[in-house]
Amino acid sequence: PMPRSAPTKADVEKVAEMLAAAEKPLVIVGGTYRGDPLAEKLVAFAEALELPITTVNRRPHLYPNDHKNYAGCLGIRVPAPLIGAMREADLILTLGARMTDSMSQGYTFPRAPIPDQPLIHVYPDPEEIGRVWHPTAAVACEPLELVEALLERRDLAMPKKAGRGDWTSRLVSIERGLKEYEHRSSNDGVVFGAVVHEIGKHLKRNAVVTTDAGNFGTWAHRYLGFFPEGEFIGALSGAMGGGVPFVVAAGMRDPNRQLIGFVGDGGFLMTGNELATALQYGVPVKIFVSNNGSYGTIRMHQELRFPGRETSTALRNPNFAKMGEAFGALGLRIENDADVAPMVKQAMEHDGPVLVEVMTSLAYMTAWKTLDDLANDAAARKAK
């Protein structure tokens, strides 16, 4: 069994004191805080103290996304309305988060090395605390141990600050507003968000969802709900090629859950051959390939930094649906908006492996920015 470290009495007193004094606290939950029992305690903690809960990059399932205290995921490039509001926080409590550049929006929130607001860093490994950020309170323990200790004494030591409920409700409202579905059409292919939204209608709370690296993954974060009963798997490093192996491996562990894998055309060309493993072992994966004919994330950075100078990102792709059939899976191809609902339904109800190729719009590159938006951002930055 793994050893579990607990906070000292002084640690608990310090954190309780700082929480009691804060009017706009923000809790960031990281990868060492996982599992249903932990989530239950965290929900009780959030409700008791009216705390807004956020999760770190690639870990949206650590807190139920439909809960009244869920304030979103601190992933790569959080939308401006939400991150702008979060920056007003007067205290940051990180529970089990190692803290990285992506979570911190490029080391700006919390600002490194000296944060703009008091920071409580709770992490089991003392070597990690203080390595980049200078916390106000450093607590080297299992996050669950601290949460349980605080819950035991909350009524005595942590009265709720006036205005905290309004602060939490405001963040939650912004998060939910950003996730409201808005149908978009494009003349260069299907907007991938339409497919993701349709998948959400069939998704179970305990589903396993995986994504490869790529901008297509932003649609999953925007339109799908994640829960502690399930799991979201994606590479924190942003490395390409993991999408298909991730979902196949997850299915080999538990083939009785829904297994949804998102991958781009470039990522599938790297490791899509692992579909053979799914067929070999009878793993009923549902793989959705976003085919926009481009290394989309690289194209995005080119548009931002060198507008009008795209190079080496266009792809010459095969017919991925037929590739799926060649492996022995059900192969489907979504070519227009009318295909979305029936083909997603067919894929989700099929009892074996499925590969769905989506002829995706390149113009609607991410869930938040189009190519035109990126060009406008680049022009505005140049004008400054």
Secondary structure, DSSP 8 states (H G I E B T S, - for coil): --------HHHHHHHHHHHHH-SSEEEEE-TTS-SHHHHHHHHHHHHHHT--EEEETT-GGGS-TTSTTEEEEE-TT--HHHHHHHTT-SEEEEES----TTTTTTTBTTBSSS-SS-EEEE-S-TTTTTSSS--SEEE-S-HHHHHHHHHHTHHHH----TTHHHHHHHHHHHHHHHHS------TTSB-HHHHHHHHHTT--TT-EEEE-SSTTHHHHHHH----TTSEEEE-TT--TT-HHHHHHHHHHH-TTS-EEEEEEHHHHHHHGGGHHHHHHHT---EEEEEE-SB-HHHHHHHHHHSTT---S-B-----HHHHHHHHTSEEEEE-SHHHHHHHHHHHHH-SS-EEEEEEB-SSS-SSS--HHHHHHHHHHHHH-
